[in-house]
Amino acid sequence: MAEKGIFEGLPWWVKWIAVPVLVLAVFGSLIVSVLGFVLTFAFKLLLLAALIGGLVIVVKKFTSSSSSSKGDW
């Protein structure tokens, strides 16, 4: 006994137009909020990485210039 798909025998527009529209109508706000959260999280993660990288560069620059003056003490 062969399994038949749930959409078998239906017109193509039901599979490719009607069903996605219904899914977006029902879950659209959930999809948008999850996508917004993921993009916000990714932006904040990249911002944090840039700030930490900048801090490391600034600290290394100041410690390397002050370490050369340590011989004066």
Residue pairs with C-beta under 8 A, 6 or more apart in sequence:
7 14
7 15
7 19
24 31
